Amino acid sequence: MMKRNILAVVIPALLVAGAANAAEIYNKDSNKLDLYGKAVGLHYFSDYAGNDGDQTYARLGFKGETKINDQLTGYGPVGIQLPG
């Protein structure tokens, strides 16, 4: 009985979770650069032609951080979303 309850919680959680990842590619002298990305596979079934079909996309980007002085830190993101 307990196994069934656990599966009832775990399976929907896996279906909702997206595929998102991040990796630190540089970290030296108070300067940091991260690469992040996400891939989403979507297909809509709709009577409205504007929503119907493949809506898959991938998102890639960089996030930077640098320490300007003891009290000030600069942050900067840049990203792009690519259709599938």
N, C-alpha and C positions, 0 to 999 in steps of 0.2 A: 504494500500500500504506500509506503514512504517513497519507494522508487518512482511510482507513478506521479506523486505530487511534485517531486523534484523535476522530473521531465516536463511536467506541465508548466513549470516556471522557466526552465533552462531553454527549451526549444523556442518559445516566442522571443526571449531575450537575444538569442543568436540571430533570429530573422530580422530583428529591428536594428541590431548593431551594424554600422557601416564599416567599410574598410578604410580606415584612416591611419596614417603612419607619419612619424617625424624622426629625423635623425640630425644630430649635431655634427656639422662637418668642419667647424673651426671654433676653437676656444683658446685664445692666447692673449695675454696682456690686456685683460678686461674687455676684449672684443669677442663677440660670439655670433656665429651664423648657423642657423638651422634650416634644413630643407624639410618641407612638409608636403603631404599629398593625400588625396582621397579619390577613390574610384567608386562610382555608384552605377549600378545596372538597373534601369527602370524601363518598363514597357506598360503603357496605358492602353486600356481598352475603353473607348468612349464613342458615343454617337457624334460628338463634336470633332470635326476633322482637325482642328487646331491642337487638340490635346491627344489625339489618337496616335499610337505608334511608339517608336523607340525614343526614349528620353535619357539615354545613358550619357554620362559625362565623367570627366576626370578633372581634378583641381590640383595644381602644382604651385608651389611658391617658396619664398625665402623669408625668414624673419631674422632681423639683425638687432644686436644690442651692443652698445658701447658705453663705457663709463667715462663721462666727460670730466667730472671732478668728484670729490667726496659726497656732494649733495645732489648731483645731477647725472642722470643716466638717459641716453638717447635710445629710442626704439624705432624700428622701421620695417614694415612688411611690404612685400610685393608679391602678387600672385596672378594666376591666369586660370580660367576655366575653359576646358576644351570639350567640344561636343564629341559624342561617341560615334 
